Amino acid sequence: MSKEIEEDDRVPRRKLNKQEAIRRLLHTSIRLVMKMEDPFAIHLLVHSADKMLIDIAKKQNKLLRMDW
C-alpha cells in the first residue's frame, strides 16, 4: 500500500515577534532543565534569550535590572 505523497508548495506563514521568541526560548530551556538534557543546548537557548532581551531594552531605552 504505497500512497504518493503530494508536495505542499504553500509558503508557511509564521510570524513571531521578539518577545514571543524569548518566551519560547526560555520555556524550552526550562523543559530541558527539568528533563536533565544537554547543558550546552540549554546554555545556548538561555544566552539567545538574554541577548534578545538586551536588544529590546536598548531599542526601548530601558534599563535591565540584572546583568548576567
C-alpha positions in Angstrom: 0.0 0.0 0.0 2.1 2.9 -1.1 0.5 6.3 -1.5 2.1 9.0 -3.4 2.9 12.0 -1.1 1.7 15.2 -2.6 4.2 18.0 -2.4 2.9 21.0 -0.5 4.4 24.1 -2.1 2.5 26.6 0.1 4.6 29.2 1.9 4.3 28.7 5.6 3.1 31.7 7.5 5.0 32.1 10.7 5.1 35.4 12.5 7.0 35.6 15.7 7.9 38.8 17.4 11.0 39.1 19.6 9.0 38.8 22.9 7.3 35.6 21.8 10.7 34.2 20.6 12.2 35.0 24.0 9.2 33.3 25.8 9.7 30.2 23.7 13.4 30.1 24.2 13.0 30.3 28.0 10.1 27.9 28.1 12.1 25.3 26.1 15.2 25.9 28.3 13.1 25.2 31.4 11.7 22.0 29.9 15.2 20.8 29.0 16.5 21.5 32.5 13.6 19.6 34.0 14.4 16.6 31.8 18.1 16.9 32.6 19.0 17.3 28.9 22.1 18.7 27.2 23.5 21.6 29.3 25.2 23.1 26.3 22.0 23.3 24.3 20.3 24.9 27.4 23.1 27.4 27.7 22.7 28.4 24.0 18.9 28.9 24.4 19.2 31.0 27.5 22.1 33.0 26.0 20.0 33.7 22.9 17.0 34.8 25.1 19.3 37.1 27.1 20.8 38.7 24.0 17.3 39.4 22.6 16.2 40.9 25.9 19.2 43.2 25.9 18.4 44.2 22.3 14.8 45.0 23.1 15.8 47.0 26.2 18.3 49.1 24.2 15.7 49.8 21.5 13.1 50.9 24.1 15.7 52.9 26.1 15.0 50.8 29.2 17.4 49.6 31.8 17.5 45.9 32.7 17.7 45.2 36.5 20.1 42.3 36.1 23.3 41.9 34.1 24.2 38.2 33.9 
